[in-house]
Amino acid sequence: MVERTEREGPPPVREIETAVRERAKDGRLACREAFALADELGVAPGRIGEAANAIGVKICGCQLGCFK
């Protein structure tokens, strides 16, 4: 994946959804992976959750209740 600078702004929704789809296994993405992906893409974890919901990927193993 290409790293972005702040100047370039956040990635488009489709790019986030693609990244979530690539990381998910059997339609599920571990919470720690969601946080790592958010960090890599430079977006808030909530954006990862929204993308996951939009494409039907479940966030699993979340102990903080950040993803619903």
N, CA, C and O atoms as CSV, one atom per row, in Angstrom:
chain,resi,resn,atom,element,x,y,z
A,1,MET,N,N,0.811,-1.177,0.000
A,1,MET,CA,C,0.000,0.000,0.000
A,1,MET,C,C,0.860,1.248,0.000
A,1,MET,O,O,1.964,1.260,0.543
A,2,VAL,N,N,0.348,2.276,-0.604
A,2,VAL,CA,C,1.057,3.543,-0.680
A,2,VAL,C,C,0.776,4.348,0.577
A,2,VAL,O,O,-0.380,4.514,0.967
A,3,GLU,N,N,1.839,4.852,1.216
A,3,GLU,CA,C,1.646,5.701,2.382
A,3,GLU,C,C,1.251,7.087,1.923
A,3,GLU,O,O,1.744,7.589,0.913
A,4,ARG,N,N,0.361,7.696,2.672
A,4,ARG,CA,C,-0.124,9.029,2.335
A,4,ARG,C,C,0.456,10.049,3.284
A,4,ARG,O,O,0.788,9.740,4.428
A,5,THR,N,N,0.574,11.250,2.803
A,5,THR,CA,C,0.967,12.342,3.673
A,5,THR,C,C,-0.285,13.103,4.051
A,5,THR,O,O,-1.320,12.972,3.397
A,6,GLU,N,N,-0.197,13.892,5.097
A,6,GLU,CA,C,-1.343,14.670,5.534
A,6,GLU,C,C,-1.838,15.590,4.426
A,6,GLU,O,O,-3.040,15.818,4.287
A,7,ARG,N,N,-0.918,16.108,3.653
A,7,ARG,CA,C,-1.243,17.031,2.574
A,7,ARG,C,C,-2.169,16.387,1.543
A,7,ARG,O,O,-3.007,17.071,0.956
A,8,GLU,N,N,-2.028,15.109,1.322
A,8,GLU,CA,C,-2.834,14.420,0.322
A,8,GLU,C,C,-4.249,14.144,0.805
A,8,GLU,O,O,-5.136,13.879,-0.007
A,9,GLY,N,N,-4.471,14.200,2.081
A,9,GLY,CA,C,-5.796,13.945,2.620
A,9,GLY,C,C,-6.074,12.464,2.793
A,9,GLY,O,O,-5.259,11.617,2.428
A,10,PRO,N,N,-7.234,12.164,3.355
A,10,PRO,CA,C,-7.591,10.768,3.609
A,10,PRO,C,C,-7.895,10.024,2.314
A,10,PRO,O,O,-8.259,10.630,1.307
A,11,PRO,N,N,-7.740,8.711,2.355
A,11,PRO,CA,C,-8.048,7.922,1.160
A,11,PRO,C,C,-9.550,7.898,0.901
A,11,PRO,O,O,-10.343,8.048,1.830
A,12,PRO,N,N,-9.939,7.711,-0.348
A,12,PRO,CA,C,-11.372,7.620,-0.662
A,12,PRO,C,C,-11.987,6.370,-0.042
A,12,PRO,O,O,-11.291,5.404,0.267
A,13,VAL,N,N,-13.285,6.409,0.130
A,13,VAL,CA,C,-14.020,5.311,0.763
A,13,VAL,C,C,-13.735,3.986,0.077
A,13,VAL,O,O,-13.526,2.977,0.750
A,14,ARG,N,N,-13.723,3.970,-1.236
A,14,ARG,CA,C,-13.488,2.705,-1.958
A,14,ARG,C,C,-12.117,2.117,-1.634
A,14,ARG,O,O,-11.968,0.898,-1.548
A,15,GLU,N,N,-11.128,2.966,-1.457
A,15,GLU,CA,C,-9.788,2.480,-1.106
A,15,GLU,C,C,-9.796,1.856,0.293
A,15,GLU,O,O,-9.144,0.838,0.527
A,16,ILE,N,N,-10.525,2.461,1.206
A,16,ILE,CA,C,-10.639,1.907,2.560
A,16,ILE,C,C,-11.365,0.571,2.507
A,16,ILE,O,O,-10.937,-0.397,3.134
A,17,GLU,N,N,-12.458,0.517,1.764
A,17,GLU,CA,C,-13.207,-0.738,1.640
A,17,GLU,C,C,-12.354,-1.841,1.029
A,17,GLU,O,O,-12.410,-2.988,1.474
A,18,THR,N,N,-11.572,-1.507,0.023
A,18,THR,CA,C,-10.686,-2.492,-0.612
A,18,THR,C,C,-9.663,-3.006,0.391
A,18,THR,O,O,-9.401,-4.207,0.457
A,19,ALA,N,N,-9.088,-2.102,1.169
A,19,ALA,CA,C,-8.088,-2.499,2.163
A,19,ALA,C,C,-8.713,-3.409,3.222
A,19,ALA,O,O,-8.099,-4.392,3.637
A,20,VAL,N,N,-9.925,-3.085,3.656
A,20,VAL,CA,C,-10.623,-3.921,4.642
A,20,VAL,C,C,-10.880,-5.302,4.042
A,20,VAL,O,O,-10.641,-6.320,4.691
A,21,ARG,N,N,-11.365,-5.332,2.814
A,21,ARG,CA,C,-11.658,-6.607,2.137
A,21,ARG,C,C,-10.393,-7.464,2.021
A,21,ARG,O,O,-10.444,-8.678,2.221
A,22,GLU,N,N,-9.262,-6.835,1.700
A,22,GLU,CA,C,-8.000,-7.568,1.549
A,22,GLU,C,C,-7.516,-8.152,2.874
A,22,GLU,O,O,-6.934,-9.237,2.899
A,23,ARG,N,N,-7.751,-7.444,3.964
A,23,ARG,CA,C,-7.289,-7.902,5.279
A,23,ARG,C,C,-8.223,-8.909,5.929
A,23,ARG,O,O,-7.792,-9.718,6.750
A,24,ALA,N,N,-9.498,-8.866,5.568
A,24,ALA,CA,C,-10.497,-9.728,6.206
A,24,ALA,C,C,-10.292,-11.188,5.805
A,24,ALA,O,O,-9.890,-11.500,4.684
A,25,LYS,N,N,-10.577,-12.049,6.742
A,25,LYS,CA,C,-10.529,-13.493,6.483
A,25,LYS,C,C,-11.902,-14.052,6.832
A,25,LYS,O,O,-12.397,-13.865,7.943
A,26,ASP,N,N,-12.501,-14.729,5.883
A,26,ASP,CA,C,-13.829,-15.319,6.083
A,26,ASP,C,C,-14.850,-14.280,6.537
A,26,ASP,O,O,-15.703,-14.569,7.375
A,27,GLY,N,N,-14.761,-13.070,5.985
A,27,GLY,CA,C,-15.726,-12.028,6.300
A,27,GLY,C,C,-15.565,-11.403,7.670
A,27,GLY,O,O,-16.477,-10.746,8.172
A,28,ARG,N,N,-14.394,-11.608,8.281
A,28,ARG,CA,C,-14.142,-11.075,9.619
A,28,ARG,C,C,-12.774,-10.396,9.655
A,28,ARG,O,O,-11.835,-10.821,8.983
A,29,LEU,N,N,-12.685,-9.335,10.453
A,29,LEU,CA,C,-11.440,-8.596,10.628
A,29,LEU,C,C,-11.233,-8.395,12.120
A,29,LEU,O,O,-12.103,-7.862,12.808
A,30,ALA,N,N,-10.078,-8.823,12.618
A,30,ALA,CA,C,-9.777,-8.668,14.042
A,30,ALA,C,C,-9.655,-7.190,14.393
A,30,ALA,O,O,-9.181,-6.384,13.593
A,31,CYS,N,N,-10.081,-6.856,15.577
A,31,CYS,CA,C,-10.040,-5.481,16.055
A,31,CYS,C,C,-8.630,-4.899,15.934
A,31,CYS,O,O,-8.466,-3.775,15.461
A,32,ARG,N,N,-7.633,-5.638,16.348
A,32,ARG,CA,C,-6.253,-5.127,16.286
A,32,ARG,C,C,-5.839,-4.851,14.846
A,32,ARG,O,O,-5.071,-3.923,14.591
A,33,GLU,N,N,-6.341,-5.652,13.899
A,33,GLU,CA,C,-6.056,-5.414,12.482
A,33,GLU,C,C,-6.760,-4.148,11.999
A,33,GLU,O,O,-6.213,-3.394,11.195
A,34,ALA,N,N,-7.970,-3.924,12.492
A,34,ALA,CA,C,-8.718,-2.722,12.110
A,34,ALA,C,C,-7.977,-1.471,12.585
A,34,ALA,O,O,-7.858,-0.496,11.842
A,35,PHE,N,N,-7.481,-1.501,13.823
A,35,PHE,CA,C,-6.720,-0.365,14.345
A,35,PHE,C,C,-5.418,-0.177,13.570
A,35,PHE,O,O,-5.034,0.955,13.276
A,36,ALA,N,N,-4.737,-1.270,13.238
A,36,ALA,CA,C,-3.492,-1.175,12.474
A,36,ALA,C,C,-3.765,-0.600,11.084
A,36,ALA,O,O,-3.001,0.229,10.590
A,37,LEU,N,N,-4.833,-1.035,10.469
A,37,LEU,CA,C,-5.193,-0.550,9.146
A,37,LEU,C,C,-5.534,0.940,9.192
A,37,LEU,O,O,-5.142,1.697,8.304
A,38,ALA,N,N,-6.259,1.357,10.218
A,38,ALA,CA,C,-6.580,2.779,10.383
A,38,ALA,C,C,-5.303,3.601,10.484
A,38,ALA,O,O,-5.193,4.670,9.884
A,39,ASP,N,N,-4.349,3.099,11.240
A,39,ASP,CA,C,-3.065,3.796,11.397
A,39,ASP,C,C,-2.324,3.872,10.065
A,39,ASP,O,O,-1.791,4.923,9.710
A,40,GLU,N,N,-2.288,2.775,9.335
A,40,GLU,CA,C,-1.599,2.738,8.036
A,40,GLU,C,C,-2.221,3.700,7.029
A,40,GLU,O,O,-1.514,4.350,6.258
A,41,LEU,N,N,-3.550,3.782,7.043
A,41,LEU,CA,C,-4.249,4.629,6.079
A,41,LEU,C,C,-4.387,6.070,6.551
A,41,LEU,O,O,-4.760,6.950,5.775
A,42,GLY,N,N,-4.087,6.306,7.818
A,42,GLY,CA,C,-4.189,7.651,8.355
A,42,GLY,C,C,-5.612,8.118,8.560
A,42,GLY,O,O,-5.925,9.293,8.371
A,43,VAL,N,N,-6.478,7.188,8.951
A,43,VAL,CA,C,-7.881,7.523,9.195
A,43,VAL,C,C,-8.265,7.104,10.613
A,43,VAL,O,O,-7.565,6.315,11.247
A,44,ALA,N,N,-9.371,7.635,11.096
A,44,ALA,CA,C,-9.897,7.246,12.403
A,44,ALA,C,C,-10.394,5.802,12.339
A,44,ALA,O,O,-10.904,5.376,11.303
A,45,PRO,N,N,-10.255,5.045,13.425
A,45,PRO,CA,C,-10.749,3.665,13.439
A,45,PRO,C,C,-12.217,3.556,13.045
A,45,PRO,O,O,-12.629,2.561,12.448
A,46,GLY,N,N,-12.996,4.564,13.371
A,46,GLY,CA,C,-14.417,4.546,12.997
A,46,GLY,C,C,-14.632,4.459,11.500
A,46,GLY,O,O,-15.608,3.857,11.051
A,47,ARG,N,N,-13.738,5.049,10.716
A,47,ARG,CA,C,-13.846,4.967,9.250
A,47,ARG,C,C,-13.665,3.520,8.783
A,47,ARG,O,O,-14.308,3.084,7.828
A,48,ILE,N,N,-12.790,2.784,9.462
A,48,ILE,CA,C,-12.594,1.369,9.131
A,48,ILE,C,C,-13.868,0.595,9.467
A,48,ILE,O,O,-14.310,-0.253,8.692
A,49,GLY,N,N,-14.455,0.893,10.627
A,49,GLY,CA,C,-15.704,0.248,11.017
A,49,GLY,C,C,-16.827,0.530,10.039
A,49,GLY,O,O,-17.589,-0.372,9.691
A,50,GLU,N,N,-16.935,1.776,9.591
A,50,GLU,CA,C,-17.971,2.137,8.609
A,50,GLU,C,C,-17.768,1.380,7.301
A,50,GLU,O,O,-18.723,0.870,6.714
A,51,ALA,N,N,-16.525,1.312,6.853
A,51,ALA,CA,C,-16.228,0.590,5.613
A,51,ALA,C,C,-16.543,-0.892,5.770
A,51,ALA,O,O,-17.120,-1.509,4.875
A,52,ALA,N,N,-16.164,-1.458,6.910
A,52,ALA,CA,C,-16.438,-2.877,7.159
A,52,ALA,C,C,-17.943,-3.140,7.139
A,52,ALA,O,O,-18.396,-4.111,6.534
A,53,ASN,N,N,-18.707,-2.288,7.790
A,53,ASN,CA,C,-20.167,-2.442,7.799
A,53,ASN,C,C,-20.732,-2.353,6.386
A,53,ASN,O,O,-21.621,-3.120,6.018
A,54,ALA,N,N,-20.218,-1.424,5.603
A,54,ALA,CA,C,-20.728,-1.206,4.250
A,54,ALA,C,C,-20.532,-2.425,3.346
A,54,ALA,O,O,-21.340,-2.680,2.453
A,55,ILE,N,N,-19.458,-3.170,3.584
A,55,ILE,CA,C,-19.173,-4.326,2.720
A,55,ILE,C,C,-19.478,-5.661,3.406
A,55,ILE,O,O,-19.181,-6.726,2.864
A,56,GLY,N,N,-20.072,-5.594,4.597
A,56,GLY,CA,C,-20.492,-6.823,5.273
A,56,GLY,C,C,-19.395,-7.575,5.990
A,56,GLY,O,O,-19.519,-8.780,6.210
A,57,VAL,N,N,-18.314,-6.890,6.365
A,57,VAL,CA,C,-17.231,-7.520,7.125
A,57,VAL,C,C,-17.468,-7.238,8.604
A,57,VAL,O,O,-17.739,-6.100,8.987
A,58,LYS,N,N,-17.369,-8.261,9.423
A,58,LYS,CA,C,-17.565,-8.127,10.868
A,58,LYS,C,C,-16.227,-7.884,11.552
A,58,LYS,O,O,-15.230,-8.528,11.228
A,59,ILE,N,N,-16.212,-6.950,12.503
A,59,ILE,CA,C,-15.028,-6.720,13.327
A,59,ILE,C,C,-15.157,-7.653,14.521
A,59,ILE,O,O,-16.181,-7.644,15.205
A,60,CYS,N,N,-14.145,-8.447,14.778
A,60,CYS,CA,C,-14.223,-9.430,15.860
A,60,CYS,C,C,-13.086,-9.231,16.861
A,60,CYS,O,O,-12.075,-8.596,16.561
A,61,GLY,N,N,-13.271,-9.771,18.019
A,61,GLY,CA,C,-12.247,-9.732,19.046
A,61,GLY,C,C,-12.028,-8.352,19.642
A,61,GLY,O,O,-10.925,-8.040,20.093
A,62,CYS,N,N,-13.061,-7.526,19.649
A,62,CYS,CA,C,-12.927,-6.165,20.152
A,62,CYS,C,C,-13.357,-6.143,21.620
A,62,CYS,O,O,-14.495,-6.477,21.952
A,63,GLN,N,N,-12.443,-5.751,22.478
A,63,GLN,CA,C,-12.745,-5.718,23.908
A,63,GLN,C,C,-13.162,-4.333,24.367
A,63,GLN,O,O,-13.670,-4.183,25.479
A,64,LEU,N,N,-12.959,-3.317,23.536
A,64,LEU,CA,C,-13.270,-1.953,23.944
A,64,LEU,C,C,-14.639,-1.487,23.483
A,64,LEU,O,O,-15.124,-0.452,23.941
A,65,GLY,N,N,-15.265,-2.225,22.594
A,65,GLY,CA,C,-16.580,-1.844,22.083
A,65,GLY,C,C,-16.529,-0.705,21.084
A,65,GLY,O,O,-17.517,0.005,20.896
A,66,CYS,N,N,-15.371,-0.523,20.433
A,66,CYS,CA,C,-15.214,0.554,19.458
A,66,CYS,C,C,-15.959,0.277,18.175
A,66,CYS,O,O,-16.398,1.206,17.497
A,67,PHE,N,N,-16.105,-0.982,17.836
A,67,PHE,CA,C,-16.739,-1.367,16.578
A,67,PHE,C,C,-18.023,-2.123,16.874
A,67,PHE,O,O,-18.037,-3.049,17.685
A,68,LYS,N,N,-19.088,-1.725,16.219
A,68,LYS,CA,C,-20.376,-2.395,16.436
A,68,LYS,C,C,-20.994,-2.771,15.133
A,68,LYS,O,O,-22.082,-3.345,15.109
